[in-house]
Amino acid sequence: TLLFLFSIIACCTIVAQDKLESMANRLKSFGTKLPQEQVFLHMDNNCYYLGDTIFYKAYVRRSDNGHPTNLSGILYCELLNDDGFLVERQMIPLEKGEGHGNFALADTALYAGYYELRAYTKWQLNWGVTEQPHSRWAEEYFFNKDMAEDYYRDYEKLYSRVFPVYNRPASPGDFSQDMTLRPLSAYYKNSAEKPGTTVQFFPEGGSLVSGLKQRVAWEVRNEQGMALEGTLSISMPDGQTITSETLNRGRGMFELTPSEGQTLTAQFTPADGKGNPAGTLPASKELPEAETDGVALHVSTDTAGISISYATAGSASQEELGITVMHNGVLKHFAQPDGNTIRMNAEAPGVYQVTVFNSEGRVYADRLCFYLPAGFKHTNVNFSGMKTGNYSAFEPIAIEVQGAPGANMSIAVRDAAKGEYIYDTGNMLTETLLSSQIKGFVPHPQWFFQQDNGERRQALDLLMMVQGWRRYVWKEMAIQGEFQL
């Protein structure tokens, strides 16, 4: 009887291992057969006036190998006004993944405000589709059901850039940056009350697991979305207090070992004299409840690769588990570990997705990390020949450009004194490596790559844990029938 029992256990283990490997194989096949695309638009300025023309160069690349796309021949570029209404949509032919176009800002038909330039291919619309919350009776106001579906359909990660458009200059050479509100435009006044404070928690791997030590990232902002600085403190039942300081952009991290059924509350105290708005209020927030079954995941990167360690609790400790590591939707590593630590050498810089799952396709833990190799250079183009000081009007400018031989480049030259300070300092590198892979807007993305030090690497890791939206949905790629093209 004992031998028979051992045979059953061994058989179940082999079946589970086969299922894990089958999912990994499908993941690998999906990433090579259905690669995604990434778009970047190089605009000729960072602000405009009514009457100007917006010139842009488009670059579309395959995410799996970084090469110019051969999947799409048309790029759709849309200009939206301050109210979010479509001004114009253009269809740009792509040749070897490149194209160009322009939008004329007619001062007789448009008004000043913050405009959005959006770009996408039809192939991109296969991923990241969500439906905005709405009541079913609201669909009755549309001419037909298809129009309602289009209105409430949202695409999570198409290329988007917001920039200011100012009033037409009153006289030649007068570049005052005035933006007149329309008389009938609706806008919200800031509340006269002190701005509220919001604290959010992001356990590494996705959820807290009782009895297991985990890292938890946190973020604090006011109701206008401004990052705040200060200290977070958590009083534990044993009398000890966990404290954590904000490290970068209102984010911090602490370690915690939660217990089942335990309710913990964190208190945030704003720091004085560190750029917080006057009257910033303290806040308190309960931590999420710990689960009894799960995996506590810990991922770290260095200049040579990625280290993964994990601990299990409850039913997860009795199951065969698999770990996959993906980069740009391509499977880079698969393991059915018999220990609790995995080391993976990496080559290409960028966002990697680590997923821990069982033989039934249940994802126990999942997180993004950013790998940056030693000696990484954020640019391979150098400019020289510009003189120090100011140029006079219409003075010729000689610039020597050194870059990769045979590469196509687009260069925009503008008057730095007449530019506008904006938070979007992105370029092709920051868009393809970083911004297009995570959720929400990333202010000053170029900052993360200007230097290679512990501060920037720590800030990148916090960014991954807080804004770690998944461009590549693991279940859609690994489970048969989950994805519809």
C-alpha positions in Angstrom: 0.0 0.0 0.0 2.9 2.4 0.8 4.6 1.6 -2.5 1.3 2.2 -4.3 0.9 5.6 -2.5 4.4 6.6 -3.5 3.6 5.7 -7.1 0.5 8.0 -7.1 2.5 10.9 -5.7 5.3 10.4 -8.2 2.8 10.2 -11.1 1.0 13.4 -9.9 4.4 15.2 -9.7 5.4 14.2 -13.2 2.0 15.4 -14.6 2.3 18.7 -12.8 5.8 19.2 -14.1 4.6 18.4 -17.7 1.9 21.0 -17.3 4.3 23.6 -16.1 6.6 22.9 -19.0 3.7 23.0 -21.5 2.7 26.5 -20.2 6.3 27.7 -20.6 6.5 26.3 -24.1 3.2 28.1 -25.1 4.6 31.3 -23.5 7.7 31.0 -25.6 5.8 30.3 -28.8 3.4 33.2 -28.2 6.2 35.7 -27.7 7.8 34.8 -31.0 4.7 34.3 -33.2 2.7 37.3 -31.9 5.2 40.1 -31.0 4.0 43.5 -30.1 5.0 46.9 -31.5 6.3 50.1 -29.9 5.9 53.6 -31.2 7.9 56.8 -30.6 7.2 60.2 -32.2 10.0 62.7 -32.4 8.4 66.2 -32.4 10.2 69.3 -33.5 9.3 71.3 -30.4 7.9 70.9 -26.8 5.4 73.7 -27.1 3.6 75.5 -29.9 1.5 78.6 -30.8 -1.7 78.7 -32.7 -0.7 79.2 -36.4 2.4 76.9 -36.0 2.8 73.5 -37.7 3.7 70.4 -35.7 6.3 68.4 -37.6 7.0 64.8 -36.4 9.0 61.7 -37.3 7.6 58.3 -36.3 9.6 55.2 -35.4 7.9 51.9 -35.0 9.8 48.9 -33.8 9.1 45.2 -32.9 9.3 44.7 -29.2 10.8 41.2 -29.4 14.0 42.1 -31.3 14.1 45.9 -31.4 14.2 46.0 -35.2 12.0 48.2 -37.4 8.6 46.7 -37.7 7.5 44.5 -40.6 4.1 43.9 -39.1 2.3 47.2 -39.9 2.4 49.4 -42.9 0.2 52.2 -41.6 0.6 54.3 -38.4 -2.5 56.2 -37.1 -1.6 59.6 -35.6 -4.3 61.6 -33.8 -4.3 65.2 -32.5 -6.7 65.9 -29.6 -7.6 69.3 -28.2 -7.8 70.5 -24.6 -11.3 69.0 -24.2 -10.2 65.6 -25.5 -11.9 65.9 -28.9 -10.3 64.7 -32.1 -8.9 67.5 -34.2 -7.4 65.4 -36.9 -6.4 61.8 -37.6 -3.7 61.0 -40.1 -2.7 57.7 -41.7 1.1 57.7 -42.1 2.7 55.1 -44.5 5.6 53.3 -42.8 8.7 52.2 -44.7 11.1 50.1 -42.7 9.2 51.2 -39.6 9.6 54.9 -40.2 7.3 57.7 -41.4 6.6 61.4 -40.9 3.8 63.9 -41.0 2.6 67.3 -39.7 -0.4 68.9 -38.1 -1.3 72.5 -38.8 -2.6 74.4 -35.8 -5.1 76.7 -37.6 -5.6 79.8 -35.4 -9.0 80.4 -36.9 -10.5 77.0 -35.9 -8.6 76.0 -32.7 -8.0 77.5 -29.3 -5.2 77.3 -26.8 -4.8 74.6 -24.2 -3.0 71.4 -23.5 -3.1 69.1 -26.6 -2.4 65.4 -27.0 -0.6 63.7 -29.8 -1.4 60.0 -29.9 -0.1 57.3 -32.2 -0.7 53.6 -32.8 -1.0 50.8 -35.3 -4.0 48.5 -35.8 -1.8 45.6 -34.6 -1.3 47.3 -31.2 -5.1 47.3 -30.6 -5.0 43.6 -30.0 -3.5 44.2 -26.5 -4.4 46.2 -23.4 -8.0 46.7 -24.2 -10.3 47.7 -21.3 -13.9 48.9 -21.0 -14.5 52.1 -19.1 -17.1 51.8 -16.3 -20.5 52.9 -17.4 -24.2 51.9 -16.9 -25.9 49.9 -19.6 -28.7 52.5 -20.1 -26.0 55.0 -21.1 -25.5 53.0 -24.3 -29.1 53.8 -25.4 -28.0 57.4 -26.2 -25.8 56.1 -29.1 -26.9 55.6 -32.6 -25.9 51.9 -32.5 -24.1 49.4 -30.2 -20.8 49.6 -32.1 -20.6 53.4 -31.5 -21.2 52.8 -27.8 -18.5 50.1 -27.6 -16.0 52.4 -29.4 -16.8 55.3 -27.0 -16.3 53.2 -23.8 -13.3 51.2 -25.1 -9.9 52.2 -23.7 -6.4 51.2 -24.9 -3.9 51.2 -22.0 -0.6 51.8 -23.6 -0.7 53.6 -26.9 1.9 56.3 -27.5 0.8 59.6 -26.1 2.3 63.0 -25.4 0.7 66.1 -24.0 2.1 69.6 -24.7 1.0 73.2 -24.4 -0.4 75.2 -27.3 -0.4 79.0 -26.6 -2.3 81.9 -28.1 -1.0 83.3 -31.4 1.6 86.0 -30.8 0.0 89.5 -30.9 3.0 90.8 -32.8 6.0 89.3 -34.6 8.7 88.3 -32.1 6.4 88.5 -29.1 6.5 84.9 -27.7 4.5 85.5 -24.6 3.2 82.1 -23.4 -0.5 83.1 -22.9 -3.2 80.6 -22.8 -6.7 82.2 -22.8 -9.5 80.0 -21.4 -12.6 79.8 -23.6 -15.6 81.7 -22.1 -17.8 78.6 -22.0 -15.1 76.1 -21.0 -15.8 74.1 -17.8 -13.0 73.9 -15.3 -12.7 72.9 -11.6 -11.4 75.4 -9.1 -9.0 74.1 -6.5 -10.6 73.4 -3.2 -10.0 76.1 -0.6 -9.4 73.3 2.0 -6.0 71.9 2.7 -5.1 69.2 0.0 -5.8 65.7 1.1 -3.1 63.0 1.4 -3.3 59.5 -0.1 -1.1 56.5 0.8 -0.9 53.3 -1.3 0.8 50.0 -0.7 2.4 47.6 -3.2 3.6 44.3 -1.7 6.4 42.7 -3.8 4.9 40.0 -5.9 1.3 41.3 -5.6 0.0 40.4 -2.2 1.0 39.9 1.5 1.4 36.3 2.7 1.0 35.5 6.3 4.1 34.3 8.2 6.5 35.3 5.4 8.9 38.2 5.4 8.2 40.6 2.4 9.2 43.9 1.0 6.4 46.5 0.6 6.7 49.6 -1.6 4.5 52.6 -0.7 3.6 55.9 -2.4 2.1 59.1 -1.0 0.5 61.9 -3.0 -1.9 64.7 -2.5 -5.2 65.0 -4.3 -3.5 67.0 -7.2 -1.2 64.0 -7.8 1.9 65.7 -6.4 4.4 63.4 -4.7 4.9 64.2 -1.0 7.9 63.6 1.3 7.8 62.3 4.8 7.9 59.3 7.2 5.7 56.2 7.4 5.4 54.4 10.7 3.6 51.1 11.5 3.0 50.0 15.1 3.4 46.2 15.4 1.5 44.1 18.0 4.8 43.1 19.7 5.4 46.8 20.5 8.0 47.4 17.8 7.6 50.2 15.3 8.5 50.0 11.6 9.6 53.3 10.1 10.3 54.2 6.5 11.4 57.4 4.8 10.4 58.5 1.3 13.3 57.8 -1.0 12.3 59.1 -4.4 9.2 60.8 -5.9 7.1 60.2 -2.8 8.0 56.5 -2.6 9.6 54.3 0.0 10.0 50.7 1.0 9.9 48.6 4.2 10.0 44.9 5.2 7.2 43.2 7.1 6.2 39.8 8.3 2.3 39.9 8.6 0.1 37.4 10.5 -3.2 35.9 9.5 -6.2 38.0 10.4 -3.9 40.9 11.6 -5.0 44.5 10.9 -2.1 46.9 10.7 -2.4 50.7 10.2 0.3 52.9 8.8 0.7 56.6 9.8 2.2 59.1 7.4 3.8 62.3 8.7 4.8 64.9 6.1 8.3 66.3 6.3 8.7 70.1 6.9 10.7 72.1 4.5 11.1 69.4 1.8 9.0 70.9 -1.0 5.6 69.7 0.3 2.8 72.2 -0.3 1.8 74.4 2.6 -0.7 72.7 4.8 0.0 69.2 3.7 -2.0 66.9 6.0 -0.8 63.6 7.7 -2.7 60.5 6.7 -3.4 56.9 7.9 -4.0 53.8 5.9 -4.7 50.2 6.7 -2.3 47.6 5.0 -3.9 45.0 2.8 -4.9 41.8 4.6 -2.4 38.9 4.4 -3.3 35.7 2.5 -2.8 32.2 4.0 -1.8 30.6 0.6 0.8 32.3 -1.5 4.4 33.1 -2.4 6.6 35.8 -1.0 8.8 36.9 -3.9 12.0 38.8 -3.8 13.7 40.1 -7.0 16.9 42.1 -7.2 19.2 43.1 -10.1 22.8 44.0 -10.4 25.1 44.9 -13.3 25.4 41.2 -14.4 21.9 39.8 -14.0 18.7 39.0 -12.0 18.5 37.2 -8.7 15.1 35.6 -7.6 14.3 34.2 -4.2 11.0 33.1 -2.8 9.2 31.5 0.1 5.9 29.6 0.2 3.0 29.2 2.6 -0.2 27.2 2.7 -1.2 25.2 -0.3 1.6 26.8 -2.4 4.2 25.0 -0.3 2.6 21.6 -1.3 2.6 22.3 -5.1 5.0 22.0 -8.0 5.8 25.6 -9.0 7.3 27.1 -12.1 9.1 30.4 -12.6 9.3 32.3 -15.9 11.3 35.4 -16.8 10.2 37.4 -19.8 11.7 40.4 -21.6 9.6 42.3 -24.1 7.2 39.4 -24.3 9.9 36.9 -25.1 10.6 34.0 -22.7 14.2 34.3 -21.4 14.2 31.8 -18.6 12.1 29.0 -17.3 12.8 26.9 -14.1 11.0 24.3 -12.0 13.1 25.0 -8.9 14.0 22.5 -6.3 15.4 25.3 -4.1 14.4 28.8 -3.2 16.9 30.9 -5.2 17.5 31.4 -8.9 20.2 33.4 -10.7 19.7 34.5 -14.3 22.3 36.3 -16.4 20.8 39.0 -18.5 22.1 40.9 -21.6 19.6 43.4 -23.0 18.6 46.4 -20.8 15.0 47.0 -20.0 12.0 45.7 -18.1 11.8 42.0 -17.1 8.7 40.2 -15.8 9.1 37.5 -13.2 6.1 35.2 -12.6 5.6 32.3 -10.2 2.8 29.9 -11.1 1.4 26.4 -10.4 0.4 23.6 -12.8 -3.2 24.9 -13.0 -2.1 28.3 -14.3 -2.6 30.1 -11.0 -0.2 33.0 -10.7 1.0 33.2 -7.1 3.4 36.1 -7.5 4.4 38.4 -10.3 6.5 41.6 -10.6 8.5 43.7 -12.9 12.2 44.6 -12.5 14.6 46.7 -14.5 18.0 45.4 -15.6 20.7 47.9 -16.4 24.1 46.4 -17.5 27.4 47.8 -16.4 28.7 50.7 -18.4 25.3 51.3 -20.1 25.3 54.5 -22.2 22.0 56.3 -22.6 23.0 57.8 -25.9 25.2 56.9 -28.9 24.8 60.2 -30.7 27.2 63.1 -30.0 26.9 66.7 -31.2 29.7 69.3 -31.5 30.5 72.5 -33.2 28.0 74.8 -31.5 29.4 78.0 -30.1 29.0 79.1 -26.6 26.7 82.1 -26.0 23.7 83.2 -28.1 23.2 83.1 -31.8 21.8 86.1 -33.5 18.6 85.9 -35.7 19.1 83.9 -38.9 22.7 83.2 -38.1 23.9 79.9 -39.7 24.5 77.1 -37.3 27.1 74.4 -38.1 26.6 71.1 -36.1 28.7 68.0 -36.4 26.8 64.8 -35.6 28.5 61.6 -34.8 26.4 58.4 -34.4 26.0 54.8 -35.5 27.1 54.4 -39.2 24.2 54.0 -41.5 21.6 54.9 -39.0 18.6 57.1 -39.9 18.2 60.1 -37.5 15.8 63.0 -37.1 17.2 66.2 -35.7 15.1 69.1 -34.3 16.8 72.5 -33.6 14.9 75.0 -31.5 15.6 78.2 -29.5 16.2 77.0 -25.9 15.3 80.5 -24.6 11.8 80.2 -26.1 11.1 76.7 -25.0 8.8 75.5 -22.3 9.6 73.6 -19.1 7.7 70.3 -19.2 7.8 67.1 -17.2 8.0 64.9 -20.3 11.7 64.7 -21.1 11.4 61.4 -22.8 13.2 60.2 -25.9 13.3 57.1 -28.0 15.4 55.2 -25.4 13.2 56.1 -22.4 10.0 55.4 -24.3 11.0 51.9 -25.6 12.9 50.7 -22.6 10.8 52.2 -19.8 7.7 54.3 -20.3 5.9 52.0 -22.7 6.3 49.1 -20.3 4.7 50.5 -17.2 1.4 52.1 -16.1 0.8 55.9 -16.1 3.0 58.9 -16.9 6.7 58.9 -15.9 7.9 62.5 -15.2 11.5 63.2 -16.3 12.2 59.6 -17.4 15.6 60.6 -18.7 16.7 61.2 -15.1 16.9 57.4 -14.5 19.6 57.0 -17.1 21.8 60.1 -16.8 23.9 58.4 -14.1 24.5 54.9 -13.0 24.5 54.8 -9.2 22.7 53.2 -6.3 20.2 56.1 -6.0 18.9 55.8 -9.6 18.8 52.0 -9.5 16.8 52.1 -6.3 14.4 54.6 -7.8 14.0 52.4 -10.9 13.1 49.4 -8.6 10.5 51.5 -6.7 9.1 52.7 -10.0 8.7 49.1 -11.2 6.9 48.0 -8.0 4.5 51.0 -8.0 3.7 51.6 -11.7 4.3 47.9 -12.7 1.5 47.5 -15.2 1.9 44.4 -17.4 2.1 45.0 -21.1 2.3 41.3 -21.5 -0.5 39.4 -19.7 1.0 36.1 -18.6 -2.3 34.2 -18.6 -3.2 35.3 -22.1 0.1 34.1 -23.4 0.4 30.8 -21.4 -3.1 29.5 -21.2 -4.8 28.1 -24.3 -8.0 30.1 -25.2 -7.3 33.2 -23.1 -6.2 35.4 -26.0 -8.3 36.3 -29.0 -6.5 38.0 -31.9 
